[in-house]
Amino acid sequence: MSFKQGDKVLLIDNKGKKFMLDLGERDELHTHNGIVKLTDILGKEPGFKLITHMNKEFSVLQPTLVDYIQKMKKLPQTIQLKDACQIIANTGLCREQNVVEAGVGSAALTIFLSSIIYPGTITSYEIREDFANLSRKNLEAYGATNSIIKLQNIYDGIDERNIDLVALDLPEPEKVTGHALEALKHGGYIFSFSPTIEQVIRFNQSLDKEKWIEIKAIECITREYEVKNMGTRPKTLMLGHTGYMSFARKK
Ligand SMILES: C[S@@+](CC[C@H](N)C(=O)[O-])C[C@H]1O[C@@H](n2cnc3c(N)ncnc32)[C@H](O)[C@@H]1O
C-alpha cells in the first residue's frame, strides 16, 4: 500500500506526539519539532520517515481506530476505550449484530461499536442537533457506513426491534429500561455508562427482575507502569475514576 491524495495519515514523533491529517488538505505542517513537507508522503509506504527542517523525525503510519478517536473533534465527554472494550467482554458483541445507542455525544462509542458489528448497523439517538451534526462528521470522516443518527429523545421510546444491544451513556438510563425490553431480542443486552453510583442504583431498581438476568455493575481501573532500566514502577498519576458500567440481559 502506498499513500495517495485524500488518504488519512498519522505522523508520530519519537515521544509519541501525534498529528492526524488528510493528504492534500495542505502542503506543510508546522510542528513543535519543525516544518514537514506533506507532499513528500505521496507515493510512500507506511513506515516512511519524514524529516523536519530541524532534522527531527516523524514516522508516517495509517491511523487506527484508536488514533482516530484520540484525535477527532470532541464536544461532550467521550467514553474511554478501556471502558468501551468492556462491552465486548460482557456481552459478546460481534460482527453482524445490531445496536441502538443514546446519546451519541461526539460519537466515540458509536465509532468503536460500528467497527465491531460491521456490517450490522448502529442507530444512535441524540437530543442535541449540534452534537448530532458533529457526530455525523466524525463518523463520515472515519468512513463508517453502518451508522444512523436520529435527532430523537430515547426516553420517548425506541423504534427499532430485534436488537442485540442497547448502549446508554446519558443521565437517566432508568427511563430507557422499559423501551429496551421492547427493542431487544431475547438474550440481548442493555449497557449503561454512568459517572455516579446513584445512577447505577436507579438503573438497577428500574430493571424488572422477572424479565432481566445477568444483572451486574462493574468499574474498570487500569494502571500503567513506567518501565526503565533503573527500575519499574506504577506511574505516579493515573485516571482514578471514569464511570460505572451496568449490564443486564433480556430473558
Ligand atoms: C456523555 S455524552 C455521550 C458521549 C458518547 N458516548 C461518546 O463516547 O462520544 C451524553 C449525550 O447524551 C445526550 N442525551 C442526553 N439525554 C438524551 C436523551 N434523552 N435522548 C438522546 N440523547 C440524550 C446528550 O445530548 C449528550 O450528547
The ligand as an SDF file (V2000), in Angstrom:
LIG
                    3D

 27 29  0  0  0  0  0  0  0  0999 V2000
  -21.7100   11.9510   27.6990 C   0  0  0  0  0  0  0  0  0  0  0  0
  -22.4450   12.2350   26.1550 S   0  0  0  0  0  0  0  0  0  0  0  0
  -22.2370   10.7040   25.3020 C   0  0  0  0  0  0  0  0  0  0  0  0
  -20.8220   10.5300   24.8050 C   0  0  0  0  0  0  0  0  0  0  0  0
  -20.6610    9.3600   23.8540 C   0  0  0  0  0  0  0  0  0  0  0  0
  -20.9160    8.0910   24.4960 N   0  0  0  0  0  0  0  0  0  0  0  0
  -19.2470    9.3400   23.2750 C   0  0  0  0  0  0  0  0  0  0  0  0
  -18.4590    8.4280   23.6030 O   0  0  0  0  0  0  0  0  0  0  0  0
  -18.8850   10.2290   22.4670 O   0  0  0  0  0  0  0  0  0  0  0  0
  -24.1820   12.1770   26.5630 C   0  0  0  0  0  0  0  0  0  0  0  0
  -25.0850   12.5290   25.3710 C   0  0  0  0  0  0  0  0  0  0  0  0
  -26.4110   12.1110   25.6450 O   0  0  0  0  0  0  0  0  0  0  0  0
  -27.2880   13.0430   25.0320 C   0  0  0  0  0  0  0  0  0  0  0  0
  -28.6110   12.8390   25.6430 N   0  0  0  0  0  0  0  0  0  0  0  0
  -28.9810   13.1800   26.9070 C   0  0  0  0  0  0  0  0  0  0  0  0
  -30.2620   12.7960   27.1200 N   0  0  0  0  0  0  0  0  0  0  0  0
  -30.6890   12.1940   25.9750 C   0  0  0  0  0  0  0  0  0  0  0  0
  -31.9420   11.6000   25.5870 C   0  0  0  0  0  0  0  0  0  0  0  0
  -32.9480   11.5710   26.4200 N   0  0  0  0  0  0  0  0  0  0  0  0
  -32.0380   11.0470   24.3400 N   0  0  0  0  0  0  0  0  0  0  0  0
  -30.9810   11.0980   23.4910 C   0  0  0  0  0  0  0  0  0  0  0  0
  -29.7840   11.6650   23.8020 N   0  0  0  0  0  0  0  0  0  0  0  0
  -29.6370   12.2090   25.0370 C   0  0  0  0  0  0  0  0  0  0  0  0
  -26.5980   14.3810   25.3270 C   0  0  0  0  0  0  0  0  0  0  0  0
  -27.0550   15.4190   24.4940 O   0  0  0  0  0  0  0  0  0  0  0  0
  -25.1370   14.0230   25.0920 C   0  0  0  0  0  0  0  0  0  0  0  0
  -24.7780   14.2270   23.7430 O   0  0  0  0  0  0  0  0  0  0  0  0
  1  2  1  0
  2  3  1  0
  2 10  1  0
  3  4  1  0
  4  5  1  0
  5  6  1  0
  5  7  1  0
  7  8  2  0
  7  9  1  0
 10 11  1  0
 11 12  1  0
 11 26  1  0
 12 13  1  0
 13 14  1  0
 13 24  1  0
 14 15  1  0
 14 23  1  0
 15 16  2  0
 16 17  1  0
 17 18  1  0
 17 23  2  0
 18 19  1  0
 18 20  2  0
 20 21  1  0
 21 22  2  0
 22 23  1  0
 24 25  1  0
 24 26  1  0
 26 27  1  0
M  CHG  2   2   1   9  -1
M  END
$$$$
